[in-house]
Every structure is written in C-alpha cells, then in structure tokens.
Amino acid sequence: MPAAKKPDIPLPTAPAAPPIVLPTMVEVKKKQPEEEALERAREQARLEQEKLAAEKLRQSELIAEAQREATRQEQVKQKAARTEQAARIETARIEAERQELARQETLRKEQAKQEEMTRQEQLRQEAARAEQAARADAARKEAERNELARQENLRREAIRQEQARQEEKSRQEAAHQEAERKEAARQEQVRQAQQDAARQDAAKQEAARLEQARKEQAQLEKAKQEAEREERLRAIGRQLNEEAAQRDAALKNPSRSLLPTVSGLRRGWLFGRADPNADLVQYAEAMSKKFELNMAFDMLRELVKQRHVPPMVTVAIRADGSVEKVTFVVSSGVPAIDEAIRKVIATYAPFGAFPPALSRQYDVIEVRRTWVFDTAIRLQ
C-alpha cells in the first residue's frame, strides 16, 4: 500500500509563552496585593492564551484530521479505482482465457471430429478392403471348387470312357469268342454229322444188340442190388439186435456197462441223439457241429449229386480226441462218397479231449449217425 501523502496546508502553531520571572521574597511582600491581582490577570491572560492556543491546536488538528480524512478518502477512492481497474483487467483476462479455452475446445472438437471422420474413413476403407479380400477369397475358393469339380468330372468321364472301352472290348472279345465257339460248334456238328452218317447203319445194328444186352444187364443189376440191399438190411438187423442186447445187458448188469474189449478199453456207445448220459450227448453234438458248421460240404458237393443212399457211419473216438476207426454201417452205394466221408472225418480230427466227467467213464466212445446232404452236411 503506498505511503500516506502529507498535506500541503501548513498546520498552525501555538504562540510562544512569555517568559515567567519569579519575584523575590521582598518584592513579593511589597507588591503582594497588586501583584496578586496582576498575577491573576496575567494568569487569566495566560489561561486565555493557552485556551486560544489549545483551540487553535484543536482547530489545526481538526483541519489536519480533515485533510487526513480527505487524503484517506482519496486513497480509498484511488484504491477502489485501482481495484475496479484490476477487477476489469482480471475480468478481461478471465474472459480472454474463457474465449481462448472455448476456441481451443472448438479446435479440439473440430480436430476430434476430423480424426473421427478420418478414423471412420479408414475403417470404411479397411472394411472395403476386407470385403474385397473376402470376395476375392470366395471367388478363388469358388474357382478352386469349380476347377476341382471340373477335374473330378474329367476324371469320372475318363473312367466312364475307359469302362466303356473296356466293356466294348469285353463285348467284342465275347462276341469274337462266341463266334469262334459257334464256328467250332458248327464244325463239330458237321464232323459229328459226318461221323453219325458213317456210324448210323452200324449204330442201328449195335443199338439192337445193346438194347438186348442192356435189358439183360439191367435184370442182373437189379437182382444184384436186391441181394445187396437184403444183405445190408440183414447186417443192420444183426447190428441193431446186438446193440439192443448190449444195452439190455448193460441195464440189467451195470457193472458190465463199460463192456471192456479184449484190449481192456472202456467203451461207450451213442446211437442217434438221445442217451441218459448228458456228457456223452454233449460231446457228440460238439463233434457233429464241426461237420455241419464248417465248409466240409465243399469236399462232397459234386460227389453227392450222384444217386446214393444216406450212409450210416460209426466213428470211434479215443479219450484224447483222436479217431480210432470209421465204420460204415450202411454205405452210400458210391465208393467215392464213402471215401470222401472218411477224408472229412480225418480233416476235422482230432475232436478234443474228453471232459473230465466223460474221461472217468470211457476210454473210447462210438458215435453212430446217418449223414444227409442237401446244402450242407446234416448228421441225424
């Protein structure tokens, strides 16, 4: 704050008081009454002067106070003016700053808007590039798929054409072979016709002779077959009687049910599928399944096309599953079929060791079954 300005008006000063001269004691005594009055007058005058001086001093102080107040008011006024001016300057500064901030905010928003527009444009361009790349990739994939489809169609067409060529070649080859076969057949027919023509007369004469011989041979063959049939029936009857007698003896005397042979082996018999001994029946069924479920029929397929009777075969099996012997109770009437049956049995042997319960009873079991041939082997 600036120092207070001194007023330019000179302040009044009190007049100097007259010097006081103290009287002596003698003078006091002589002049006491007059002097006391004079003294009082002087004192009165002095008091008046002092009063005037004090009044003047007070007036001077009032004037000085008024001047100081005026100076203070001027200073306050000047300070208020300076304060107002500073406030106006501060207001103008704040307004300028506000306007600058508003301008900067406007510029920032404009810049942000430009940046956003630039970013949106970049995103749009990027999306356009991505879409273009996707379309290009889709077009490439579509082209690849079309190319693969075209190549596959070409390959299939090539295969189809090759198959057609092969089929045509096969048809031509077949036609050629058929033509050759027909030509060979025609030539054979011609040759046969020539031979037939040459043999026709002799054949007629031979036919008459052979017809007579055939009739005679047929009669002999029929008589022989009847004799063999009667012999087989008698053999079957004897075998059945023996087996029935053995079963009856076994039932009457259980201690002899094992029927030991000269070799001392314990033997069991199963004729057909039924028997009280479940272990024996189960083992025989397992053996039969080996013939029925396997490809054994292929060994007899062509042979059994010949006329024959269902053979009845007995297979003797040792405890270790090996075959002791094969006996034809009834022959098929065709030696080749009987021999093929033996080979089938030998092929599928051994048939497995006896289970413990069965091995404790028998050393050998004989299973008799009738062999029937249709689409497979059936053991009855």
Secondary structure as GFF3:
##gff-version 3
##sequence-region A 1 380
A	DSSP	alpha_helix	25	252	.	.	.	ID=ss1
A	DSSP	three_ten_helix	254	256	.	.	.	ID=ss2
A	DSSP	beta_strand	267	271	.	.	.	ID=ss3
A	DSSP	alpha_helix	278	293	.	.	.	ID=ss4
A	DSSP	three_ten_helix	295	299	.	.	.	ID=ss5
A	DSSP	three_ten_helix	303	305	.	.	.	ID=ss6
A	DSSP	beta_strand	312	318	.	.	.	ID=ss7
A	DSSP	beta_strand	323	330	.	.	.	ID=ss8
A	DSSP	alpha_helix	335	348	.	.	.	ID=ss9
A	DSSP	alpha_helix	356	359	.	.	.	ID=ss10
A	DSSP	beta_strand	364	373	.	.	.	ID=ss11
A	DSSP	beta_strand	377	379	.	.	.	ID=ss12
###
